[in-house]
């Protein structure tokens, strides 16, 4: 039940979903290059990124930026 689809949800939903499933729970998860990744933390950013939802837009020191669906 913790599967997260970046391509089907907007940024606010993704942010809240990850926060809801973090410790003490197992965490939200998704897949990258066929491997399961556990998502334990997220944040909303003010910078606009454009592209295909679910794609990695940027790498940062503390993580990555993933494009979310816009509603």
C-alpha positions as CSV (number, residue, x, y, z in Angstrom):
1,X,0.0,0.0,0.0
2,X,3.0,2.3,0.2
3,X,3.7,2.4,-3.6
4,X,4.1,5.9,-4.9
5,X,3.6,6.9,-8.5
6,X,5.2,10.2,-9.3
7,X,3.6,10.4,-12.7
8,X,0.0,10.1,-11.4
9,X,0.1,12.5,-8.5
10,X,0.7,16.2,-7.8
11,X,3.5,17.5,-5.6
12,X,1.3,18.2,-2.6
13,X,-0.1,14.6,-2.7
14,X,3.4,13.1,-3.0
15,X,4.8,15.3,-0.1
16,X,1.9,14.3,2.2
17,X,2.0,10.6,1.2
18,X,5.7,10.3,2.0
19,X,5.3,12.2,5.3
20,X,2.3,9.9,6.3
21,X,4.3,6.7,5.7
22,X,7.7,7.7,7.3
23,X,8.9,6.3,10.6
24,X,7.6,4.5,12.6
25,X,6.2,3.0,9.4
26,X,8.1,1.4,6.6
27,X,8.1,4.4,4.3
28,X,6.6,5.0,0.9
29,X,8.4,3.3,-2.0
30,X,8.9,3.6,-5.7
31,X,11.2,2.0,-8.3
32,X,14.2,3.4,-10.0
33,X,16.0,1.4,-12.8
34,X,14.1,-1.7,-11.6
35,X,15.2,-1.4,-8.0
36,X,12.9,-0.6,-5.1
37,X,13.7,2.6,-3.3
38,X,12.3,3.7,0.1
39,X,11.2,7.3,0.5
40,X,11.5,8.5,4.1
41,X,11.6,12.3,3.7
42,X,10.4,14.9,1.2
43,X,10.0,18.6,0.8
44,X,8.2,21.0,-1.5
45,X,10.4,23.4,-3.4
46,X,9.6,26.8,-4.9
47,X,11.6,26.3,-8.1
48,X,9.6,25.3,-11.2
49,X,10.8,22.3,-13.1
50,X,9.1,21.2,-16.4
51,X,9.2,17.8,-18.1
52,X,7.7,14.4,-17.9
53,X,6.2,13.5,-14.5
54,X,8.2,10.9,-12.7
55,X,11.5,11.9,-14.2
56,X,14.4,13.1,-12.1
57,X,14.9,16.8,-12.9
58,X,17.9,17.6,-10.7
59,X,20.3,16.2,-8.1
60,X,21.0,18.1,-4.9
61,X,23.3,17.5,-1.9
62,X,20.4,16.2,0.2
63,X,18.6,14.3,-2.5
64,X,16.9,14.5,-5.9
65,X,14.1,16.6,-7.5
66,X,11.4,14.6,-9.2
67,X,8.9,16.2,-11.6
68,X,5.3,15.8,-10.4
69,X,2.0,15.9,-12.3
70,X,0.4,19.4,-12.5
71,X,-3.3,19.7,-12.0
